[in-house]
């Protein structure tokens, strides 16, 4: 388990793909307690990554920090940046704004053209960093945090993520090419501006760029 930073208030680490963000058996907090050698360590999830997504993740180490960081998430002070590889050629840069509906029974999200119960606005901005082999590498700033938002918004425009198994056919054989590249926030105790980043894994499709 890669820990990028820790102090009495926060811990920043790299969540492996296929690991749950939440505090349950096999989840990230449990794995971190094993890494720290303290089965009772107070580790609280303040934001989530989809199970299949890896990358930089922030956790609080006490109730006060969890409350302060959760407030930043709600009020837009917590910034998340992702890297993704998608099929097709994206624009140089653009803003994607949609209405999204979450179907809890099917555990899927969908772009819709009409408001209604359970429909929320989804907003992200992206910049294309490179193109290769019919794919595009994009840097994504997630403004809202809807479930599967990046995957659904790009797929709805004909640019499904490489490795996607839920929102497109045919399916690629590799892992989902979505990586939490960086997080930025104010330290919950000192107020200091902090930013942490990490590159995606050294494997396809990332190695194509």
Secondary structure, 3 states (H helix, E strand, C coil): CCEEEECCCEEEEEECCCCCCCCCCCCHHHHHHHHHCCCCCCCEECCCCCCCCEEEEEEECCHHHHHHHHHHHHHCCCEEEEEEEEECCCCCEEEEEEEEEEECCCCEEEEECCCCCCEEEEEEEEEEEEEECCEEEEEEEECCCCCCHHHHHHHCCCCCECCCCCCCCCCCCCCCCEEEEEEEEECCCCCCEEEEECCCCCCCCHHHC
